[in-house]
Amino acid sequence: MVAKSIKASAAARGQSRWWQPFVGGAIAIAALAGIVLMQRSQLTRPSVWLSNPKQAEQQEAVRLRLLKQLPTFGFNNLVADWTFLNFLQYYGDDAVRANTGYALSTEYFDIITHLDPRFVDVYLFLSGTISYQLGEPRTAVRFMDRGTAALSPQIHPRAFQVWRFKGLDQLLLLGDVPGSINSHAMAAKWVQGTPYQELEPIFQQTVTFLRQDPNSISVRFQAWTSIYYQAVAVNDKTTQERAKKELLALGGQTRVKDGELIFFLPNATPPKPQP
């Protein structure tokens, strides 16, 4: 009965609607990443990342360690922005990452969230790379705690996202159901009075159903669907495949509507993509 209720609710609202606010900022950032990568491709001198990826990884690790120790002279936000641009260049170099992996992601986000924990858009990338690619959700949650401590709905209307990302990692990767309940309750509170307040009932339902049924298939299905679309927004193929695998394991099915892959549980009306 509980599972059927949340399926109906999710179907009524349309799962393609509730994830859109989470990825709006990320789309702009991804476009910026494309500009950075195009500029890089115009360099005539061969990159050390291509000629010797391991050496380049070691050099970048040293540079990031030094950056942590250097004074910012009050330009914390500027240094955080610059570090994030460097991360985007690092993250987007698929050919090199295939050889070295994404191990330095933790170093980038340690710097960024320390210098500018109010930088809301970085947490989408943080959760995907550190939690789902590196398999270090505890580290990701620790960095997200910096954001929840520094942000508020008054500071940024999408500050609730940090609680949502944290709640998903706690539920799906850490098995911390009480922690996930608290995070989703805070997301519901912080979304009130913002342009995204229509998401409040979804967060509240997640809290309710997790309390009633901590192993709810419907809640986990909705959560993995959110992870999938977050990964789509930042072109994270690895996390997309993992989320798809988890969704199918939960009994989900797929269909393509207007060129978009959507997921649904049997006996529930498939959600319609938002035009």
N, C-alpha and C positions, 0 to 999 in steps of 0.2 A: 504493500500500500504506500509506504513511504517512498520507495523507488519510483513507483508509477507517478506519484504526485510531483516529484522534482523533475521527472522526464517531461511531464506535461507543461510545467512552468517554464522549463528551459526552451521547449519547443515553441511555446506561445510568444516568448520574447524574441526568439531567434538568436541562436548562438553566434551568428555572424555579426550581430550588433554589439554584444557586450564586450567583445575583445577589441573593437576598433579604437576606443580611447587609449588603450594601452600601447598602441603601435603608431599613433599619429605622429608623435615627436620622433619616433625611431625612423620613420620614412624620410623625414628631412635630414636626419643624421646620416642615413644610408646614402642619400644623394650626395651629401657633403663628402662621404667616404669615396664615392665614385670620382669626385673631382680630385681628391688627394691622390688617388691611384692613377688617374690620367696624367696628372702633373709628374708623378714619379716615372711613368712610362716614357716620358719625353727626355729623360736624362740620357745623354749619349754615353756616359761612362758606365760600364757594367757594374751592377750592384753587388756588393760583397754578400748580400743575402742570397744571390743566385750562384755566385762563384764558390762560396764556402758558407753554407747556411749555419753549420754548427759554430763556426768562429763568430759569425755575425750575432748569433744568439747569445754567446758568451759576452761579446762586447756590449750588446744592448743591456744585458743583465747588470753589468758593471755600471753603465751609464745611469740606469734606474736606481741603483743603490746610492750613487753619488747624488742623484737628484733629491732623494729623500733627506739627505744631510744638508743640502744647500739652503741658505735663507731665501725667502721669497720677497723680502722687503715690502711686505704688505700687498703683493700682487698674487695672493693665493688663487683667486678665481682665474686669473689669466694663465697661471702655470698649470692649473687643473685642466683648462680648456686645451692648452698646448699639448699636455700629456695625453688627453683623450684623442686628439687628432693623430698623435703618434700611434696610439693603440689601434685606431681605425685602419691606418696604413699597415700595421702589423697583422691585424685580424683579417684584412681583406686579401692578403697575399697567399692565395690558396696553394700555389705551387710550392712555396717555401714551407708553409705550415704542414704540408703533407710529409715533410722530412723532419721537422722539428717539433710539431705539435703546438699547443697553446700555453705552455707552461708559464710564460711571462705575463699572462693575463692577470694573475694574482698581484704581481708587482705594480702593474699599471693602475689597477683599481684601488690598491692600498693607498697609492699617492693621491689619486683623484678624490676618493671619498674622505680622505684625511683633510685635504686642502679645501674642498668644496662639497660637503655632504648634502648640500641643497640642490645639487645638479641632478634633477629628477630623471632626465632622459638616459643617464648612464646606467641606471639600475636594470633596465631591460637587457642591455648587453652583459652586465655583470652576472645576472642570474643565468643567462644562457651559457656563457663561456666558463664560468667558475663552477657552477652547480652541475650542468648537464654535459659539458665537454670535458672538464677536468675531473669531475666527480668529487668536488670539495664543497658540498652544500653548507657545511658548518662555517667555512671561511666566508662564503657568500652571505650567510645570515649575519655573521659578525660585521661585515661591511655594511649590510642593509640596516643594522642597528644604528650605525652612525647617521644614516638618513632619517630614520624615524625619530631620533633624538633631536635633530636639527630642524626638521621640517614641521609644517602644520598646514591645514587647509587655507589659512590666511596668507601664508607665504607663497604657496603654489597650488592651483586648483587640482593638479594631478598628483599631489603628494600622496594620496591614498594608494597609488600604484605600488609604492614601496612596501606597504603592509600586505598588499595582495601578492606580490612576488614572494615575499617572505613566507606568507601562509602556504603558497603552493609548494615551495621547497620543503617546508616543515612537513607537509602532508605526504607528498609523493616520494621524497628522497630520505627524509630523516625519520619518518614514522612518528613524528611528534604531534599527535592529534590535539592535545590540550593547547600546545603552542599555536597550532594552525587555527584553532577555534578563536583564540585571543586575537591573532593577527587579522582574521577575517572580520571579527567584531570591530576592531579598530578601523579597518578599511570602510566598513559600513558607516561608522561614525564620521570619518573624515570626508566621505563623499557627499555628505549632507550639505545642501546649500551651494553646491558647485554645479557647473554645467553638465556634470555626469551623474547627477543624483539619481537617475533612473536605474543605476546599478545597485543602489542600496538594498532593494529586496533580494537580489541575487546573493549578495554577501550575507545578508541575514539568513536566507534559506540555507546557505552553506553551513553557517553556525548551528542552526537548528538541527539539520540532518546529521551533522557530525556528532552532535551530542546524543542523538537518538540511535544512530547507527554509524559508529566510527569506521566501519569497513564498507560504507555505502558505495555500490558500483556506480550509481548515477553521479554522485559527487566527484568520484575519481575520474569518471568519464569526462565530466565538464572541465575538471582541472587539467587533464591531459590535452583536451581540445584547446584550452587557453594556451598551454605551452606550445602546441603545434603552431598556432597562428602567430605567437610571439616570434617563433623561430623563422616563420615565413617573412615577417617584417624585416628581419636583419639578415636574411639569406643564409641562415644557419642550417645547412643541409643535414648535418649529423644529428642535431636535435630534432629536426623534422622527422627523420626516419625513426628515431627512438620513440617519439611521441606517437607516431602512426602505429608502430609495433605494439605499444602499450594499449592504444585504443582498440585495436583489433583483438588483442588478448582479452579485453574486457567484454567482448561480444559485439563491438561496434561494426558498422558497415559504412561503406563510402559510396558517394555518387558525385558526379560532376554537374554543376549547374552554372551556366554562363561562364564556363572556363575555370570555375573555382571548385576545388576539392572540398567537400563538406563531409562531416562525420555525423552519424546518428545511431541511436540504439534501436533495435527491432521493436516493432509495436508502438513506436512513437513517430509522430509526423516529422519528416526531415526538415530541419531549419532552412528557411529561405535566405539567401544572401542579401545583404543590404544593398540596394541600388546606389 
